[in-house]
């Protein structure tokens, strides 16, 4: 089964479809709370000025909260290590109590954030406390974004998430059933598509609350560009199509990775396809995914892990402090946090599009650097 055989196009969505040609007459949505906007640039400028002068306090677009959630899939190349049953140390911790979480949310909101992003650890909705957590976030006055494979969500639960205004990033690993199921190691393709279809029926895409995440490998480039991208543009779904490049990986994962030359070709290919679909953008140095240019998330967000670590992002590269030993407010206004902003450079994990070989980070392994 192919994704386009399952999800039906709605002629009332403001698009015209003829073969593989899609003309978008409705606006192209960005993902609510999460995507880069002009407000993001304002926050970044403010934070850099605060870091230089110490005047005021930092502001955030959102904050990631990582949880020790289980997962019902074992996706090859899982960035939290669920496929290898070897999770990062920062994910080894307890769930925050309701009182602790209320305190966390209050601090985050006081720094101007508009949303909480469940950045992972496992599948949020495999945890029996998931909807209580979502309710708590929304009741605090913050929006909610959740990464999910969607397979555990019933129609009633999707209704509930829609009423709460939650934005979903639904994880897909291929547009072909057999290939997707082989990667997630579960027969879940139809369940994921059913979740997407139910979200579409509720119109979550019309205000930028629905995205599809799919890592691009050497095997699925053409399907990502010629199948998934047109479907997303036609239906108003945000295409979270990103390069699958593993810095520390098994031989099988290294074989799936595009190197920098192939990544360069992919982004140019995707930009050309989007131009045919009426969407114009130019690949940007440091770009990792179709919907977002170079990743600067540590300049306008941060991540909290179950062990209490406060990190620059879910890739947990820079630790600012641990809120089980120090109040979150102190960490966010500390000299260490300020220096983290002042010393920020594009993370190696985000430099997937380079204009030339000289821009490839030196610290990456050879399997990513080969130009073939």
C-alpha positions as CSV (number, residue, x, y, z in Angstrom):
1,X,0.0,0.0,0.0
2,X,1.1,3.5,-0.8
3,X,0.2,6.6,1.3
4,X,-1.6,8.2,-1.7
5,X,-3.8,5.1,-2.1
6,X,-5.1,5.6,1.5
7,X,-5.5,9.3,2.2
8,X,-8.2,10.8,0.0
9,X,-7.8,14.3,-1.4
10,X,-10.6,16.7,-0.4
11,X,-11.6,18.9,-3.3
12,X,-12.7,21.6,-0.8
13,X,-9.2,22.1,0.5
14,X,-8.3,24.9,-1.9
15,X,-6.0,22.9,-4.2
16,X,-6.1,21.7,-7.8
17,X,-4.6,18.3,-8.5
18,X,-3.8,16.9,-12.0
19,X,-1.5,13.9,-12.0
20,X,1.6,14.9,-10.1
21,X,0.9,18.6,-10.5
22,X,-0.5,20.4,-7.5
23,X,-1.5,24.0,-7.6
24,X,-1.9,25.5,-4.1
25,X,-4.5,28.3,-3.9
26,X,-4.8,28.2,-0.1
27,X,-1.9,29.6,2.0
28,X,1.0,27.3,2.9
29,X,0.9,26.8,6.7
30,X,3.8,26.8,9.1
31,X,3.6,24.6,12.2
32,X,1.9,26.5,15.0
33,X,4.2,27.4,17.9
34,X,7.2,25.6,16.4
35,X,8.1,26.9,13.0
36,X,10.4,29.9,12.4
37,X,8.6,33.2,12.2
38,X,9.6,36.9,12.3
39,X,8.8,36.7,16.1
40,X,11.5,34.0,16.3
41,X,14.1,36.5,14.9
42,X,12.9,39.1,17.5
43,X,13.4,36.6,20.3
44,X,16.9,35.6,19.1
45,X,17.9,39.3,18.9
46,X,16.6,40.0,22.3
47,X,18.4,37.0,23.9
48,X,21.7,37.9,22.3
49,X,21.4,41.4,23.6
50,X,20.5,40.1,27.1
51,X,23.5,37.7,27.0
52,X,25.8,40.7,26.1
53,X,24.4,43.2,28.6
54,X,22.6,41.2,31.3
55,X,19.6,43.6,31.1
56,X,16.2,42.0,31.6
57,X,15.8,38.2,31.2
58,X,15.8,35.7,28.3
59,X,12.7,35.0,26.3
60,X,11.6,31.8,24.6
61,X,9.3,30.7,21.8
62,X,8.8,27.3,23.4
63,X,10.5,24.8,25.7
64,X,11.0,21.1,25.1
65,X,10.0,18.7,27.9
66,X,11.4,15.3,27.6
67,X,9.8,12.4,29.5
68,X,10.7,8.8,30.3
69,X,7.9,7.6,28.2
70,X,7.8,4.0,26.8
71,X,7.4,3.4,23.1
72,X,5.3,1.0,21.1
73,X,7.7,1.1,18.1
74,X,11.4,0.3,17.6
75,X,12.3,2.6,14.7
76,X,15.7,1.9,13.2
77,X,17.9,4.9,14.0
78,X,15.8,6.2,16.9
79,X,17.6,9.2,18.3
80,X,16.7,8.3,21.9
81,X,18.0,4.8,21.4
82,X,14.7,3.0,21.8
83,X,15.6,0.6,19.0
84,X,18.7,-0.4,20.9
85,X,17.2,-0.3,24.4
86,X,20.0,2.0,25.3
87,X,18.6,5.4,26.3
88,X,20.7,8.5,26.9
89,X,21.5,9.0,30.6
90,X,19.5,12.2,30.7
91,X,16.3,10.2,30.0
92,X,16.9,8.1,33.1
93,X,14.7,9.8,35.6
94,X,11.2,10.0,37.1
95,X,8.1,11.8,35.8
96,X,7.7,15.2,37.3
97,X,4.9,15.4,39.9
98,X,2.0,17.6,39.2
99,X,3.2,20.3,41.6
100,X,6.7,20.2,40.0
101,X,5.3,20.5,36.5
102,X,3.2,23.4,37.5
103,X,6.3,25.2,38.8
104,X,8.1,24.4,35.5
105,X,5.3,25.7,33.4
106,X,5.0,28.9,35.4
107,X,8.7,29.7,34.9
108,X,8.5,28.9,31.2
109,X,5.4,31.1,30.8
110,X,7.1,33.9,32.7
111,X,9.8,34.0,30.1
112,X,7.3,34.6,27.3
113,X,7.1,31.1,25.9
114,X,3.9,30.3,23.9
115,X,4.1,26.5,24.1
116,X,5.6,23.3,25.4
117,X,7.0,20.8,22.9
118,X,6.9,17.1,23.9
119,X,10.3,16.3,22.3
120,X,10.4,12.6,23.0
121,X,11.8,10.0,25.2
122,X,9.3,7.5,23.7
123,X,5.8,7.7,22.4
124,X,3.8,10.2,24.5
125,X,0.5,8.4,24.2
126,X,2.0,5.1,25.3
127,X,2.1,6.7,28.8
128,X,-1.2,6.5,30.8
129,X,-0.6,10.0,32.1
130,X,-0.3,11.6,28.7
131,X,-3.7,13.3,28.6
132,X,-3.4,14.6,32.1
133,X,0.0,16.1,31.1
134,X,-1.5,17.7,28.0
135,X,-4.5,19.1,30.0
136,X,-2.0,20.5,32.6
137,X,0.0,22.3,29.9
138,X,-3.1,23.8,28.2
139,X,-4.7,24.8,31.5
140,X,-1.5,26.7,32.3
141,X,-2.1,28.9,29.3
142,X,0.5,27.4,27.1
143,X,0.0,25.7,23.7
144,X,1.1,22.1,23.1
145,X,3.1,20.4,20.3
146,X,3.6,16.7,20.4
147,X,5.7,14.3,18.3
148,X,3.8,11.0,17.9
149,X,3.6,8.0,15.7
150,X,-0.2,8.3,16.1
151,X,-0.9,4.6,16.2
152,X,-2.4,4.6,19.7
153,X,-4.8,7.5,19.3
154,X,-8.5,6.7,19.0
155,X,-10.9,9.0,17.2
156,X,-12.2,10.2,20.6
157,X,-8.7,11.1,21.7
158,X,-8.0,12.9,18.5
159,X,-11.2,14.9,19.1
160,X,-9.9,15.8,22.6
161,X,-6.5,16.9,21.3
162,X,-8.2,19.0,18.6
163,X,-10.4,20.7,21.2
164,X,-7.4,21.5,23.3
165,X,-5.7,23.1,20.2
166,X,-2.7,20.6,20.3
167,X,-0.4,20.5,17.3
168,X,0.8,17.1,16.2
169,X,3.9,16.1,14.3
170,X,3.1,12.6,13.1
171,X,6.1,10.3,12.4
172,X,6.2,8.4,9.1
173,X,9.2,6.5,7.9
174,X,8.2,5.8,4.3
175,X,5.2,6.3,2.0
176,X,5.1,2.5,1.2
177,X,3.6,0.2,3.8
178,X,6.1,-2.6,3.7
179,X,9.1,-0.2,3.9
180,X,7.6,1.8,6.8
181,X,6.7,-1.3,8.8
182,X,10.2,-2.7,8.3
183,X,11.8,0.4,9.7
184,X,9.4,0.8,12.7
185,X,9.5,-2.9,13.3
186,X,5.7,-3.0,13.8
187,X,2.8,-3.4,11.3
188,X,1.6,0.2,12.1
189,X,1.5,2.0,8.7
190,X,-2.3,2.0,8.3
191,X,-2.7,3.1,11.9
192,X,-0.4,6.1,11.4
193,X,-2.3,7.1,8.2
194,X,-5.6,6.7,10.0
195,X,-4.4,9.1,12.6
196,X,-3.4,11.6,9.9
197,X,-6.8,11.2,8.1
198,X,-8.7,11.8,11.3
199,X,-6.7,14.9,12.0
200,X,-7.5,16.1,8.5
201,X,-11.2,15.5,9.0
202,X,-11.1,17.8,12.0
203,X,-9.3,20.5,10.1
204,X,-6.2,20.6,12.2
205,X,-4.1,21.4,9.1
206,X,-6.1,24.6,8.5
207,X,-4.4,26.5,11.4
208,X,-1.0,24.8,11.2
209,X,-1.5,22.1,13.8
210,X,-0.6,19.1,11.7
211,X,2.8,18.0,10.3
212,X,4.3,14.8,9.0
213,X,7.8,14.0,10.0
214,X,9.8,11.7,7.7
215,X,13.6,11.2,7.7
216,X,15.1,11.1,4.2
217,X,17.5,8.2,3.5
218,X,19.3,7.0,0.4
219,X,16.3,4.7,-0.3
220,X,13.4,7.1,0.0
221,X,14.5,10.4,-1.6
222,X,12.3,10.1,-4.6
223,X,9.2,9.1,-2.6
224,X,9.9,12.0,-0.1
225,X,10.1,14.5,-2.9
226,X,7.6,13.1,-5.4
227,X,5.0,11.5,-3.1
228,X,5.0,12.9,0.4
229,X,5.8,16.6,-0.5
230,X,3.0,17.0,-3.1
231,X,0.5,15.2,-0.8
232,X,1.4,17.5,2.2
233,X,1.2,20.7,0.0
234,X,-2.1,19.6,-1.4
235,X,-3.7,18.8,2.0
236,X,-2.2,21.8,3.9
237,X,0.0,19.5,6.1
238,X,3.4,20.9,7.1
239,X,6.1,18.7,5.5
240,X,8.6,18.0,8.3
241,X,10.9,16.1,5.8
242,X,14.4,16.0,7.2
243,X,17.7,14.5,6.5
244,X,18.4,11.2,8.3
245,X,22.1,11.6,9.2
246,X,23.4,9.7,12.2
247,X,26.7,10.9,13.6
248,X,27.1,7.8,15.8
249,X,25.5,4.9,14.2
250,X,25.5,1.2,13.3
251,X,26.8,0.0,9.9
252,X,23.2,-0.4,8.8
253,X,22.4,3.2,9.8
254,X,25.5,4.5,8.1
255,X,24.5,2.8,5.0
256,X,21.1,4.5,5.1
257,X,22.6,8.0,5.6
258,X,22.9,10.5,2.8
259,X,26.4,12.0,2.8
260,X,26.7,15.8,2.4
261,X,26.8,15.7,-1.4
262,X,23.6,13.6,-1.5
263,X,21.9,15.9,1.1
264,X,22.8,18.9,-1.1
265,X,21.2,17.2,-4.0
266,X,18.1,16.3,-2.0
267,X,17.4,19.9,-0.8
268,X,17.8,21.3,-4.3
269,X,15.5,18.6,-5.6
270,X,12.9,19.3,-2.9
271,X,13.1,23.1,-3.6
272,X,12.6,22.5,-7.3
273,X,9.5,20.2,-6.6
274,X,8.1,22.9,-4.3
275,X,8.5,25.5,-7.0
276,X,6.4,23.3,-9.3
277,X,3.8,23.2,-6.5
278,X,3.8,27.0,-6.1
279,X,6.0,27.2,-3.0
280,X,9.3,29.1,-3.3
281,X,12.3,28.7,-1.1
282,X,16.0,28.4,-1.5
283,X,18.2,25.9,0.4
284,X,20.1,27.6,3.2
285,X,23.4,26.7,4.7
286,X,22.8,24.7,7.8
287,X,19.3,23.5,6.7
288,X,18.2,20.1,8.0
289,X,14.5,19.9,6.9
290,X,12.2,21.2,4.2
291,X,10.1,23.3,6.5
292,X,12.9,25.0,8.4
293,X,16.1,26.7,7.5
294,X,19.3,26.4,9.6
295,X,18.6,25.2,13.1
296,X,19.1,27.9,15.8
297,X,16.8,26.4,18.4
298,X,19.2,26.9,21.3
299,X,18.8,30.6,20.8
300,X,15.1,30.6,21.4
301,X,14.3,27.4,23.3
302,X,15.8,24.9,25.7
303,X,15.0,21.3,26.8
304,X,14.3,19.8,30.2
305,X,15.2,16.1,30.7
306,X,13.8,13.6,33.3
307,X,17.0,13.5,35.3
308,X,16.7,17.3,35.7
309,X,19.2,18.4,33.2
310,X,18.4,21.6,31.4
311,X,20.0,21.4,27.9
312,X,20.3,23.5,24.8
313,X,18.1,21.1,22.8
314,X,16.9,17.5,22.6
315,X,20.2,16.5,21.2
316,X,21.6,17.2,24.7
317,X,24.9,18.7,23.7
318,X,25.3,21.5,26.3
319,X,24.1,21.3,29.9
320,X,23.2,24.5,31.6
321,X,22.5,23.0,35.0
322,X,20.2,20.5,36.7
323,X,17.0,21.6,38.2
324,X,16.8,18.8,40.7
325,X,19.7,20.6,42.4
326,X,19.1,24.2,41.3
327,X,15.9,26.2,40.6
328,X,15.0,26.5,36.9
329,X,14.8,30.2,37.1
330,X,18.4,30.4,38.3
331,X,19.6,28.2,35.5
332,X,17.9,30.3,32.8
333,X,19.4,33.5,34.1
334,X,22.9,32.1,35.0
335,X,26.2,33.2,33.5
336,X,26.5,29.7,32.0
337,X,23.2,30.1,30.1
338,X,24.4,33.6,28.9
339,X,27.7,32.1,27.7
340,X,25.9,29.3,25.9
341,X,24.0,31.9,23.9
342,X,27.1,34.0,23.1
343,X,29.1,30.9,22.1
344,X,26.4,29.3,20.0
345,X,27.4,28.0,16.6
346,X,25.3,25.9,14.3
347,X,25.2,22.4,15.8
348,X,26.9,19.7,13.8
349,X,23.5,17.9,13.7
350,X,22.0,20.8,11.7
351,X,24.6,21.4,9.1
352,X,23.2,19.0,6.5
353,X,22.9,21.4,3.7
354,X,26.2,23.0,2.7
355,X,26.9,25.0,-0.4
356,X,30.3,23.4,-0.8
357,X,32.6,20.8,0.7
358,X,34.6,23.4,2.6
359,X,31.6,24.0,4.9
360,X,31.3,20.4,6.1
361,X,32.1,20.3,9.8
362,X,35.4,18.7,10.5
363,X,34.2,16.8,13.5
364,X,31.8,14.5,11.6
365,X,32.8,10.9,10.6
366,X,34.0,10.1,7.1
367,X,30.9,8.2,6.0
368,X,29.0,11.5,5.9
369,X,31.7,13.5,4.1
370,X,32.3,11.4,1.0
371,X,31.3,13.1,-2.2
372,X,30.1,10.3,-4.5
